[in-house]
Every structure is written in C-alpha cells, then in structure tokens.
C-alpha cells in the first residue's frame, strides 16, 4: 500500500490492494487513501488484537486451556493469557527456538544452541522438571508426538525418536530415522504412521511399529513446509507455491488427489517457476472448523498474505488476511470460540 492521493485518483487495482501504512498503523490519509483499509477480505475474519513482546520471528504458537505459548528466534518462549492478551512470563531458553509443541503436561521446544548444536528441551509443567535431549546439529524445525514417542526433525537431515518412560516421566533416545537427503521441516503423526516433509521436496511415510520408511514420495519441487492430516487425507504445502491433497490408494500408498492453485491458472505472485507459472512460496498452514462447523484451511505465503480456503467439497477461496509488506506468518494455531492466532516474522502475535 501507500499514502496515495485522493479518492478520485483510484483505479480498480489500487482499490484491491491493502494499504501498507494502515497495516502498520500509521496511514494519515483516512478516507482519501487510495488503498484498502482492511486487515482481511474474508467477511468472517477480523483482527481482534496485536500482541508485542518478541524481538524475532515467531516460530511456534501452541495453546493449552487458556494459556498460549509462543517460541521465537529471539531465544525466548513467552506465555500469554489468551483471555486478556497479557504476557505472563518470558523465559530465555538458551538458543534460537525454531519449533514448539504441547503434549499432555509437557511443553517441548526445538533449539539451535550458540555452538551450532541442536537440542530438544522438555518442560514438565506439572512438576517443573526440565530435560535436555541433545543429538541434533543445527536448527530443529519440527516436533511431533504419538504412541508414547517424541519425534524431532532437524537441519541435519535426521528424525530423532525418544520414547517416554512413565517410571520417571522422562524421554530416552531410541532411534534415528535417516531417509531424507536435506533438512526435515515438518512431522505429523496419524495413528501408527509418521509423515515427514523435507527440504528435497519428499514426503516420507514411516511405520511407527517398525521404524521403517513405507513410502518416499517426490511431492514438491522445493522444501515441504507443512503437513496437515485431515479426514484420511494428507495436505502438503511447499516453497514451490503448491498445495497438494493426498489420499491412500488401495495398496495403502499416498497418491495425489488434487493440486491448488490449478497449474493452468496464473496468480499475482513474485517468482516464476521453471514452467513459466507465477508462484508464491507457501510457508505454513493450519486447519480447523469455523463457527458453523465448516472445515477451513489457512495457508500462509511469503507475499504477506494468508489465504483462507474452504476444505469441502473442494479448495475454494474464502478470502485473504493481510500483513505489512515484508512480514509473513510462520506459525498459526486455533483456539476456542472461533479465535485463532498467528505469529509472524516481525515478532507480533495477532489474535483473529
């Protein structure tokens, strides 16, 4: 956006573009601004509050009851009271926090330490016990849990598995999974399966019982950034600017059901793919049911927008959420009563 002239100088393209100064809270043109003064084009999406405190990119947003936790590249994890937006604590964790997970009474963070090593740090929120799980090298991008196991994926191309020991409420290293050829960016557990997405563009399906890779699928031409499992379908998005929906074949293998956006349609994005199609890299996504119990997907991209899509019956755009220029969303989660939360590269936590 911009500061623009008077309303009579508008054109239709400007009218459809959000005002960057408005999004930053400092447009002085008022009704004379030639750009949109909106945070969202979706009729049922509205910005409720912006919460400041982090000094680096927010990499994780997780919710338990009324307590919200955020991790950041600034080396802190902050706790917020979601009922009033107050930050109740900020803890220095000893390194860049690149991922965050809540599992039961455990708050779990993936850290890159100052010496370049990667670590998973586990806080027992009932007892106050803290456990450090070393072993990774570089950033720990992904965390997931299921079947009594904790999984972490990192820049070092590995997935480390820790098994929960009920006797002393701790995790012990049990295995390393090594099928990716580049960094592991995302992990999702569903039943007896683990799905992982890597920097080489592959999605790998693992058996939690055997620890073996059941399928390695060349899903994207760039990094796989996020996976969402929804009603027997796996959704993936990547830096190649594509959202893909996968289903199971008769043999239990993943097979492509659809791609969004349609490869034959152009989009007003910045980069050109090798095929000449204009693309925008997707960064993360999250799914939930709206106030009418209709499933929807939020899809964040590097052009300072979040797309809102209906999940049924097909991926239909519902609208967009706007962020200031050069600010992109890196973490999202949904809360009760129709609220959801976004964490972005400016360090702001927004409540919608």
Secondary structure, DSSP 8 states (H G I E B T S, - for coil): ------GGG--HHHHTSB-HHHHTT----GGG-SSB--SBSSTT----EEE---SS-EEEEEEETTEEEEEETTSEEEEEETTTTEEEEEEE-SEEEEEEEEETTEEEEEEEETTSEEEEEEEETTT--EEEEEEEES-EEEEEEETTEEEEEETTS-EEEEEEETTTTEEEEEEEE---SS-EEEEEEETTEEEEEETTSEEEEEETTT--EEEEEE--SS-EEEEEEETTEEEEEETTS-EEEEEE-TTS-EEEEEEES-TTS--S-SEE-TTS-EE--EEEEEEEE-TTS-EEEEEEETTTEEEEEE-SSS-EEEEEEE--TT--EEEEEE-GGG-EEEEETTS-EEE-
